[in-house]
Amino acid sequence: MQVHWIKPNPHGTSVGLAEVSGENDKDLDYLRPDLAHLNPKKRMEFLASRLLTQRLCEAQQIPYHGIEKDEYGKPHLIQSNYQLSISHSYPMVACAIHPTAPCGIDIESVRPQLTNIKHKFLNPIELRRCDTNLHQLCIHWSAKEVLYKIHGRKRLTFAKQLVIDEIRGDQIHARILLDDAEKKHLLKYEKVSEYYLVYNV
């Protein structure tokens, strides 16, 4: 596994980005031989996300005792109040931690399939903004994935309850619309080769 960078932030979201070197990455395979039955790509993604999270915790001087998932599938650091989010799009893996607030991170490749499903995750204003621009579609999709992870629960409608209000520079102004509340969030995106990485700041 190649760690591209780790950006520790003691007061906000700390982010790490890594790349699996192959389906038989020797740096990773020794960690969990019990996962040998899994699809090779899925196994490498799983192992890389754990190792990258550990490296990010070390950079923040946070004890790392592993990761567990809650009833909604959201990952949590064991024996820690730090919030955690993980994303992978083979061979890229990303993770984010925040000392107090829920965090979200997503990495996506720019792919034509997004044009076929854009009506499912964009509202009319967002559809006009993106049109057929694959890069804009990827940023919007990834930003909504981040919002979904921040919320940490199921049953959110991407097109109606996750709103991208504005993209200004590398910042994304967004909202989560719930039955009884509206929550604003500031996200940031970065272009990494043919991928877009989005996370809350």
C-alpha positions as CSV (number, residue, x, y, z in Angstrom):
1,M,0.0,0.0,0.0
2,Q,1.3,3.5,-0.9
3,V,0.2,6.3,1.4
4,H,-0.2,9.4,-0.8
5,W,-0.7,11.7,2.1
6,I,-1.9,12.2,5.6
7,K,-3.3,15.5,6.7
8,P,-3.7,15.7,10.5
9,N,-5.9,18.4,11.9
10,P,-6.2,18.4,15.7
11,H,-9.2,20.8,15.6
12,G,-11.1,19.6,12.5
13,T,-11.2,16.8,10.0
14,S,-8.0,14.8,9.5
15,V,-7.8,13.0,6.1
16,G,-5.7,10.2,4.7
17,L,-5.4,8.9,1.2
18,A,-3.7,5.7,0.0
19,E,-3.5,3.4,-3.0
20,V,-3.4,-0.4,-3.0
21,S,-0.5,-1.6,-5.2
22,G,-2.3,-4.7,-6.4
23,E,-4.7,-7.5,-5.6
24,N,-1.9,-9.3,-3.8
25,D,-0.4,-6.4,-1.9
26,K,2.2,-8.0,0.3
27,D,2.1,-5.0,2.7
28,L,-1.5,-5.8,3.5
29,D,-2.1,-9.5,3.1
30,Y,-0.2,-10.5,6.3
31,L,-2.6,-8.5,8.4
32,R,-5.7,-10.7,8.2
33,P,-5.0,-14.1,6.7
34,D,-8.6,-15.0,7.8
35,L,-9.9,-12.8,5.0
36,A,-8.4,-14.9,2.2
37,H,-11.8,-16.1,1.1
38,L,-12.9,-12.6,0.1
39,N,-12.8,-11.2,-3.4
40,P,-9.1,-10.0,-3.8
41,K,-10.1,-6.4,-4.4
42,K,-12.5,-6.2,-1.6
43,R,-10.0,-7.8,0.8
44,M,-7.3,-5.3,-0.2
45,E,-9.7,-2.4,0.2
46,F,-10.7,-3.6,3.7
47,L,-7.1,-4.1,4.8
48,A,-5.9,-0.8,3.3
49,S,-8.7,1.2,5.0
50,R,-7.8,-0.3,8.4
51,L,-4.1,0.3,8.0
52,L,-4.6,3.9,6.7
53,T,-6.9,4.6,9.6
54,Q,-4.3,3.4,12.0
55,R,-1.6,5.6,10.3
56,L,-4.0,8.6,10.6
57,C,-4.6,7.9,14.2
58,E,-0.8,7.7,14.8
59,A,-0.4,11.1,13.2
60,Q,-2.9,12.5,15.6
61,Q,-1.5,10.6,18.5
62,I,-4.8,8.8,19.0
63,P,-4.7,5.2,20.4
64,Y,-5.9,2.8,17.7
65,H,-7.8,-0.3,19.0
66,G,-9.5,-1.3,15.7
67,I,-12.8,-0.5,14.0
68,E,-16.3,-1.7,14.6
69,K,-19.6,-0.9,12.8
70,D,-22.9,0.1,14.4
71,E,-26.4,-1.1,13.5
72,Y,-26.5,1.2,10.4
73,G,-23.1,0.0,9.1
74,K,-21.3,3.2,10.1
75,P,-17.7,2.6,11.2
76,H,-16.4,3.7,14.6
77,L,-13.1,3.7,16.3
78,I,-13.1,1.2,19.2
79,Q,-12.6,2.8,22.6
80,S,-12.5,6.3,21.1
81,N,-14.9,9.3,20.9
82,Y,-13.3,10.4,17.6
83,Q,-15.7,10.2,14.6
84,L,-14.6,8.1,11.6
85,S,-15.5,7.8,7.9
86,I,-14.0,5.5,5.3
87,S,-14.3,5.3,1.5
88,H,-12.7,3.2,-1.2
89,S,-12.8,3.1,-5.0
90,Y,-10.3,0.5,-6.0
91,P,-7.4,1.0,-5.9
92,M,-7.9,4.2,-3.9
93,V,-8.7,4.3,-0.2
94,A,-9.5,7.3,1.9
95,C,-10.4,7.9,5.6
96,A,-11.3,10.9,7.8
97,I,-11.5,11.4,11.5
98,H,-12.8,14.3,13.6
99,P,-12.4,14.8,17.3
100,T,-16.1,15.6,18.1
101,A,-18.4,16.0,15.0
102,P,-19.7,13.3,12.6
103,C,-17.6,13.3,9.5
104,G,-17.9,11.9,6.0
105,I,-15.5,11.2,3.2
106,D,-16.0,9.8,-0.3
107,I,-13.7,9.1,-3.3
108,E,-15.2,8.5,-6.7
109,S,-13.8,8.0,-10.2
110,V,-15.3,10.1,-13.0
111,R,-17.4,7.6,-14.8
112,P,-20.1,7.9,-17.6
113,Q,-22.6,5.8,-15.7
114,L,-23.4,8.8,-13.6
115,T,-25.3,10.4,-16.5
116,N,-27.7,7.4,-16.4
117,I,-28.6,7.8,-12.8
118,K,-28.4,11.6,-12.3
119,H,-32.2,12.0,-12.0
120,K,-32.1,9.6,-9.0
121,F,-29.7,11.7,-6.9
122,L,-30.0,15.3,-8.2
123,N,-32.9,17.8,-7.7
124,P,-34.0,20.0,-10.6
125,I,-31.6,22.9,-9.8
126,E,-28.7,20.5,-9.5
127,L,-29.6,18.8,-12.7
128,R,-29.5,22.2,-14.6
129,R,-26.2,23.0,-12.9
130,C,-24.5,19.7,-13.8
131,D,-26.2,19.1,-17.2
132,T,-24.0,16.4,-18.8
133,N,-20.7,17.5,-17.2
134,L,-19.3,14.3,-15.8
135,H,-16.9,16.1,-13.5
136,Q,-19.8,18.1,-11.9
137,L,-21.9,15.0,-11.6
138,C,-19.0,13.2,-9.9
139,I,-18.5,16.0,-7.4
140,H,-22.3,16.2,-6.6
141,W,-22.6,12.4,-6.2
142,S,-19.5,12.3,-3.9
143,A,-20.7,15.3,-1.9
144,K,-24.1,13.6,-1.3
145,E,-22.4,10.4,-0.2
146,V,-20.5,12.5,2.3
147,L,-23.7,14.0,3.6
148,Y,-25.2,10.6,3.8
149,K,-22.3,9.3,5.9
150,I,-22.4,12.4,8.2
151,H,-26.0,11.7,8.9
152,G,-25.1,8.1,9.7
153,R,-28.6,6.7,9.2
154,K,-30.6,5.0,6.5
155,R,-33.6,6.2,4.5
156,L,-32.4,9.5,3.2
157,T,-33.6,10.4,-0.3
158,F,-30.5,11.7,-2.2
159,A,-32.5,14.0,-4.6
160,K,-34.8,15.5,-2.0
161,Q,-33.0,15.5,1.4
162,L,-29.4,16.0,0.4
163,V,-28.9,19.4,-1.2
164,I,-25.9,21.0,-2.8
165,D,-26.5,24.7,-2.7
166,E,-23.3,26.1,-4.2
167,I,-19.8,25.1,-5.2
168,R,-17.3,28.0,-4.7
169,G,-13.7,27.2,-5.5
170,D,-12.9,24.0,-3.7
171,Q,-15.7,24.4,-1.2
172,I,-19.2,22.9,-1.3
173,H,-22.0,24.5,0.6
174,A,-24.6,21.7,1.4
175,R,-27.6,20.8,3.5
176,I,-29.3,17.8,5.0
177,L,-33.1,18.2,5.1
178,L,-34.8,16.2,7.8
179,D,-38.4,16.2,8.9
180,D,-37.8,18.5,11.9
181,A,-34.5,20.2,11.1
182,E,-32.1,21.5,8.4
183,K,-28.4,21.0,8.9
184,K,-25.8,23.0,6.9
185,H,-22.4,21.5,6.1
186,L,-19.3,22.9,4.5
187,L,-17.4,20.3,2.4
188,K,-14.2,20.4,0.4
189,Y,-13.2,18.6,-2.7
190,E,-9.9,17.7,-4.3
191,K,-9.0,16.3,-7.7
192,V,-6.7,13.3,-7.4
193,S,-5.8,11.9,-10.8
194,E,-9.1,10.7,-12.3
195,Y,-10.8,10.7,-8.9
196,Y,-12.6,13.3,-6.8
197,L,-12.2,13.3,-3.1
198,V,-14.8,15.0,-0.9
199,Y,-15.0,15.4,2.8
200,N,-16.4,17.8,5.4
201,V,-14.2,20.4,7.0
